[in-house]
């Protein structure tokens, strides 16, 4: 196993051990940071993903992008 694979496995395990409330809390903070960033504010297009399991829920970023008439892919 490569070092990159080991790191990914370690952080996936840590992420999967978080409670639902912890995931929501951290996701909310991450989304606020993204939305307030200059990169987001200046972007015309946003590439997004649908979260699986305990991945960061970026739906608020997508919704804010729609409100600002950004193209979401």
C-alpha positions as CSV (number, residue, x, y, z in Angstrom):
1,X,0.0,0.0,0.0
2,X,1.4,3.4,-1.0
3,X,1.7,6.3,1.5
4,X,-1.1,8.1,-0.2
5,X,-3.4,5.1,0.1
6,X,-2.5,4.7,3.8
7,X,-3.3,8.4,4.5
8,X,-6.6,8.2,2.6
9,X,-7.6,5.0,4.6
10,X,-6.6,6.7,7.9
11,X,-8.7,9.8,7.3
12,X,-11.7,7.8,5.9
13,X,-11.7,5.7,9.1
14,X,-11.6,8.9,11.2
15,X,-14.4,10.5,9.2
16,X,-16.5,7.4,9.5
17,X,-16.1,7.4,13.3
18,X,-17.7,10.9,13.6
19,X,-21.2,11.2,14.9
20,X,-24.0,12.6,12.7
21,X,-24.0,15.8,14.8
22,X,-20.3,16.2,14.4
23,X,-20.5,15.7,10.6
24,X,-23.3,18.3,10.4
25,X,-21.4,20.8,12.6
26,X,-18.1,20.4,10.6
27,X,-20.0,20.4,7.2
28,X,-21.8,23.7,8.2
29,X,-18.5,25.3,9.1
30,X,-16.8,24.1,5.9
31,X,-19.7,25.4,3.8
32,X,-19.6,28.8,5.5
33,X,-15.8,29.0,4.8
34,X,-16.4,28.1,1.1
35,X,-19.3,30.5,0.6
36,X,-17.4,33.4,2.1
37,X,-14.3,32.7,0.1
38,X,-13.2,35.1,-2.6
39,X,-12.9,32.1,-5.0
40,X,-16.5,31.2,-4.5
41,X,-17.7,34.8,-4.7
42,X,-15.8,35.3,-8.0
43,X,-16.7,32.0,-9.6
44,X,-19.3,31.7,-12.4
45,X,-19.3,27.9,-12.3
46,X,-19.1,25.5,-9.4
47,X,-18.2,21.8,-9.6
48,X,-19.9,19.9,-6.8
49,X,-20.5,16.3,-5.6
50,X,-23.2,14.4,-3.8
51,X,-21.8,13.4,-0.4
52,X,-21.7,9.7,0.5
53,X,-21.6,8.5,4.1
54,X,-19.8,11.0,6.4
55,X,-18.4,13.1,3.6
56,X,-18.8,16.9,3.9
57,X,-22.4,17.8,3.0
58,X,-21.9,20.7,0.6
59,X,-25.6,21.1,-0.3
60,X,-25.6,24.6,1.2
61,X,-22.8,25.6,-1.1
62,X,-24.8,24.3,-4.1
63,X,-27.9,26.1,-2.9
64,X,-26.1,29.4,-2.4
65,X,-24.5,29.0,-5.9
66,X,-28.0,28.7,-7.4
67,X,-29.1,31.8,-5.4
68,X,-26.2,33.7,-6.9
69,X,-27.0,32.4,-10.4
70,X,-23.8,30.3,-10.7
71,X,-23.7,27.3,-13.0
72,X,-23.5,24.1,-10.9
73,X,-22.0,20.9,-12.3
